[in-house]
Amino acid sequence: MTREEEFEALRPLLFSISYRIVGSVTEAEDAVQETWLRYATTSTRPRSTKTFLSATVTRISIDVLRSARVRREEYVGPWFPEPLLTDPYQDPERSAELADSVSMAALLLLERLSPLERAVFVLREVFRFGFAEVASAVGRSEAACRQLASRARRHMQEGQPRFETDRRKREELAERFFDALREGDVDGLRELLAADAQLVSDGGGQIGGRSPVHGVERVARVLAAAGPPFRQIGAVMEAHEVNGQPGAILRDRDGRIISTWTLDILDGRVQTIRSLINPDKLGHLGPVADAHAVIREKNQARRLPT
């Protein structure tokens, strides 16, 4: 195998490691590209290409995360990771576990960890690297990495998200939810929402409300009021898995992306709805709509008599 072939074979793993550390598709792609440049210019072949590349992308990702932390502290309103439609790294025997580890809820929980804790957790708990490999990747002793992993596990377990394990049930409930949303069916939405449901939107301070909406009644009414006007102006809610969980992409009449939606589903109810409408986080998915113009048109449609 040439260096390039070895690298391309490992690219899905490298991206998936980096994305779980930095929470950004574009920054993970940049980290993977920087990893290739370092590998291509290394004078000697490493004993294990996988170990070398995983360690390199991890160190780059830790540096990226440290600088991103400052920006995220100044972020206006709720902050979400950039949405990921398809995780390139697949392991059929661990598909459910890997999907949960890349969910919005899990990535938001990872934000509570220090960059080193996060990197150790991702390598050890998600991708099953040995402690010797983890220690080499983060530049700490094995004993220190065991302590970091223990602290990270404790933090994650305290808020560990739980999801409906039956994939078919999740998909069926999500389909009913988005049908009710399109129709503005407040009763239908109310039946599908958990009592303590919450609706959270990331508009980056540019678009949409900054405060989450809590409680089944308020969430149902806000969603029911939003659905029909979007349909009136030709917007389409396209069902699509997002970050390993049921979700959708909202597109304008020309197919441009307005927002992504993800649902946390447990015990036959939608627990959390996350809407990401910040255009700065959607560009990697395709052409992005002018959200301000779309919302103005939607509000005008809402005021028109039906």
N, C-alpha and C positions, 0 to 999 in steps of 0.2 A: 504493500500500500504506500502511496505517496503521502507526504505530509498533508496535502490538501484533502485527500480522500479520508485520511484518519480524522482530520478536523471536522469535515462535513458529517461523518458518521456520528460524531459526538456533539454536533451543534444543537440538536434538540435538548439534550441534557444540560448543556451549558446555558442555554437561554432559560430553561425552566428553573435552574438554580438561581440565576441572576434576577429573574422576574420576582421570585418569592422573597429575595433579599431587598430589592429596590422598589418594588410595587409599580414599576413603570415599563411599558412595552418598549418605548423608544430608548430609554436609558439602558434597558437590558440588551437590546439589539446593539447599542453602541459598545457596551461592555464586552459582548461576544466578539465584535469586530476588533476591538483593541486586543483581546486575547489572541485572536488569529495573528495580528501583526507581531505580537511578542513571540509567538510560537514560530512564525515563519522566519524570524531573524535570530532565533536561538542557534548557536553554532553546533551544539551537540544534541543528539536525540535523547529525550528523557527515557528512563527505564520503563515507566508506565505513562503513556500519553494521556490516558484518562485522568490519572492522579495529577499530573502536571497542569493540564488544561482546567480541571475543576478548581485546583488551588488558585490558579491565575485569575480566573473569572470571579472567584470568591473575593480575592483581595481587591480587585478593581471595583466590585460591587459594594464592598464595605466603604471604600473611599467615596463612591457616588452617594451612598446613603447618608454618610456623615455630612456632606455638603447640602443634600436635599433636606435634612432635618431642619435647618435654619429657615428654608423657604416654607416648609410645611407649618412651622410654628407661627408664621405670619399670614398663613392662608385665611381667606375670608370665608366663613361658613364651614360646613362639614367638608372634610377631605376624603375622597375615595381614590383607590388605585386606578390606573388606566385600565379599562376593560380588556379582557382577553377572551376572544371567541373560541379559540382552539389551543389547547396546551400541546406543543409539538412533541413532548416527551410522553410516551405511552408505555405502560406496563400492565398487560391485561389482568394479571393476578392481583394488582393493587389499584385498579381503575377508580373504585369508589373512594379509597383513601387519598389518592392523588387529587381527585376532583375536589374533595373537601378541603385539602390543604391549599388550594388555589382560589377558594371561594372569597368573595368580598369580606365576609365576616371573619374568616381566618386571617386574611391579610391585614385587616384593621386591628386584629388582636396582636399580630406580630409587631405593629407599630409601637406597642408598649415596651418592647424589649430594646436593649442597647444594640448597636450595630453588631458587636461581637456575639452577643447572645443570640441574635437573630440568625447570623451566619452559621453558628454552631448548631442551632436547632434545625435549620433547613438541611444542612449536610447530614447530620446524624439521624434526626427523627423522620424526615421526609424521604431522603435519598439513601439512608442506611449505610453511610460511609463509616469505616472503622475509626476509632479515636486517633489512631496514629495518622491517618489521612487528614482528619479534621484538624489535628494539631499542626500539621505541616501547612495546611491551607491558611489558617488564621495566625500563625506565628506564635503560638502559645504551647505550653507543655500539655501532655495528655492529662495530667492531674487537673490543671487549670481548665481544660476543656470539659472534663467531667463535671466540674463545679458549675461552669457556664451552662452546660446542658441541663443540669439539675434545676438551676434557677429558672431557666427558660421554660422547662416543662411545667414547673410549679405555676408560673405566671399564665401559661397557656391553659392549664387545666382549670384555673380559677374562672376563666371566662369562655371555656371551650364551646364553640358553637355546635349545636346538634341539628341534624337534618333528617327529614323523612328518608328512610333507607330504600324504600320501594320506588325505583326509578319511574315505573309506569304510573304509579299513583301521583307522584310529583308532577309528571308531565300532564296528566289528565286534569289535576287541580289548577295548574298554571293556565291550561287552555280555557278552562271555565272562567278563571279570573280575568284574563285578557278579553274574553268575549263580553263579560259584564262591564269591563272598563270601556270598551268601544261603544257599548249601548247606553252607557250612563245608568246602568241598573243598580241603584243604590241598595235595594234589598238583596240582589244577587251577590254584590260585593260584601255586604254585611254578613251573609251566610258563610263566606269563605275566609273572612278575616278572624284572627285570634282576638280575644277580648282586649289584650294589651298591644295590639298591632301598632306599628309605627311606619311612617312614610318619611324618608330622608332624601334630600336632594343636594347634589354637588353642582353648583353653578359657578364656583370659583369667584363669587362676589360679582359676577357679570350678569347672571340670569337667574331668575327664580328666587323663591324664599330661602332665607338662611336658617330658619328654625324648623326642626323636625315637627311633624304632626303626630300626635299620640292618641290612641284609643280608637276602638272599632267604629264608633259613630262618626267622629270627625274625619278619620281617614276615608271611610266609605263615601262621605259627602264630598270631600275634596276631589277624590278620584272620579266620582260620578259626574261632577261638574266639568271635569277636564276632558273626558273621553269624546262625547259627541261633537264639540266644536272642532277638535282635531280632525275628526272624520269628515266634517262638513267642508273643510278646506283641502281635502284630498290626501291628508296624511295617512300613512299605513303603519299599523303595529305588526311587525314581522316577528313571529316566534323564533327564538334562537337561544341556545344555551350560552350563557355568559359566565365566565369564571367557574365553570363546572356545575352551575346551578341553573334551574329554569329561568328564562328571561325573555327579553325581546329587544328589537331595535326599532325605534320610531323613525320613520323616513317621511320626508315631505313628498309632494306630488311628483317631483322630479327624481326621486330615489335618493336624495341626499340625506345624510344622517342628522337627525335632530337630537336624539338622546338614546341611551341604553338603559334598560331596566333589568334588575335582578330581584328574585324572590327567595327569601328564606322560608322554607316550608317544613313544618313539624306537626305531628299529631293531626294531620288532615286540615291544617289551617295555615294561612299565610301569616307569618310572624312579622316579617320586615320587608318593606318594598324600598329599594334604592334606585333612584333615578339620577343618572349622570348626564348633565346637559352642558357642562363646561366645554366649549368647542376646542379648547387647547388640548383636551384629553381624548379627542375623538378622531383626529386626523389620520391616525394609523389604520383606521377601519375603512376609510374611503372618503369621497367628497362630503364635506360638512355643510349643512344648511346654515343660512343666516337666521340664527335662533331668535334674534330680536324681531326680525320681520315676520317670522312664523308666529310668534306669540302675539304680535300686534294683530295679525290677520285672524288668529284664533279668537282673540278677545272681541274683535268686531263681529265675528260669526256668532259668538255667544249672545251678543246684544240684539241680533236680528231675530224677528219673529219666526217661529217654526211652522 
